[in-house]
Amino acid sequence: MPDERSRTGVWLAGARGSVATTVVAGAAALRAGLAGPAGCVTEQPGFPDAGLPAVSDLVFGGHDIACTPLPKRAEQLVEAGVLPHGLPEAVHDDLASADAEIRPARLPGPAMSQSDAVEAIRADLTAFRERHGLARVVVVNVSSTEPVLTEHPAHRSAQALRAALDAGEDVLPSSSLYALAAITAGCPHVDFTPSTGMRIPALREMAEEAGLPFAGSDGKTGETLLKATLGPMFAARGLRVRAWSGTNLLGGGDGETLADPAAMASKTASKQRVLAETLGHPVEGEVHIDYVPSLGDWKTAWDHVTFEGFLGIRMNLQFTWAGCDSALAAPLVLDLARLTARAHERGISGPLGELAFFFKDPVFEDSAGSGDHAVMSQYETLRAFAARLGAGL
C-alpha cells in the first residue's frame, strides 16, 4: 500500500461533464487493469522515471452546476459511444466515490460576492485535501468555454485585484475565480479550456508569490495538434503556406457552448494562434466552428491548405480529422495533473512552459506568450522536463 501522503487530489471544475467523467472512469479502468494507457503521454518511454504520482494514487473531486451523478453520466457516455460497454458497472464504486466529492458550483450572485465565492471554493479544496490526507491537490479547469475577457484595471496587479474584490466588485470571470481559489488554497492549477483562468497578470503575480506552478491553456487534441505538426514541416521545407482554412463540426456540450459567438471567439483565437507562430508569418483563412447536436461527443475537422513550391507552383493539402473529444482529452488531463503535481512537489513554481506540448495557447515564462509552438520541439522540451523532475531519484 502506498503512503497515504503520496496520494494526489485532482479537483475538476466541470466535474460532471463528458471530459471529467471520462477522466474518472478512465483512471479507474487503468487502476483495475481493464484498459491500457493509450493516449497517455506520461506512460511513454522516459516518463516513468520522472517520479510522477501513480494513476492509482489519484483522488478525484470537483465542482459542477450539473446534478446528474457520475455513474449515470458514464452510462450516458456508453450510449453515445464514448465509453466501452460494461465499463460503468465495472468501475461503479470509483465513479460513486468521486461523485460523493463533487460540490455545487460556487456562483456569485445577490447572496454571494466574488470574494465570498473564492473563499467557498478555497474551503472546499482545503476540506477535500484534509479529508483524504492528500499530499497536494491540482485544480484542473475542464468546464465550458467562456467569452473573451473584457480587461479591467483590477487585472493589472495583485494589489489592485485584492482591493477590487474587497470592495465587492465583480471583476473576474468564473474560471479566474477558480484560479484565485486554487492560489489561496495552495493548489497548482491547470487550464484545459481557452477560458481566461490564470491569464490575468494579477493572478499570475499571486501564483508566483505563492510559489505555485500553473499550466494552460486549451488542450491540443485534434485539428490544432495537426497544425502544430504540419506547420513546421512546411517551414522546414521552404514551402510557403498562402492560406489555411478549417471547418469544425462539434456536438455535445462543447459544441453547444461554442454556438455562442462570444465563446466561439475565444476558441477560434487559440486555434489560430499556432499557425503564425509555427510558420513565421500570418496566413489567409479562418477557422469556422458549427454546432451539430447529432454528433454528440464526436468532432470532425476539415482543413484546406494552399502552399507554394518551387517556381511559384501552387499546390494544396486537404485533411479530415474525426475523433471523440473526451477520449482524446481525458488522458491528457491525467498527464497534466500528474506532471503539475510532481512539479509542485519538486518546488517548481510559475508558468510551466515545458508543458506547452499539451496546449493550443500555452503559457510561457514570457508573459507575452512567446515560445516554441512546433509540436515535436515541444515534445523534446517535455521529455527534458520529465528528466529534470526525476533527477536525483
Secondary structure, DSSP 8 states (H G I E B T S, - for coil): ---GGG-EEEEEETTTSHHHHHHHHHHHHHHTTSS--TT-GGGSTTSGGG----GGGEEEEEEES--S-HHHHHHHHHHTTSS-TTHHHHTHHHHHHHHTTEEE----BTTB-HHHHHHHHHHHHHHHHHHHT-SEEEEEE-S---------GGGS-HHHHHHHHHTT-----HHHHHHHHHHHTT--EEE-SSS-TT-SHHHHHHHHHTT-EEEESSB--SHHHHHHHHHHHHHHTT-EEEEEEEEEEE-HHHHHHHTSHHHHHHHHHHHHHHHHHHHSS--B--EEEEE-GGGTTEEEEEEEEEEE-GGG-EEEEEEEEEEEHHHHHHHHHHHHHHHHHHHHHTT--EE-GGGGGGBSS---SSTT--S---HHHHHHHHHHHHHHHHTT-
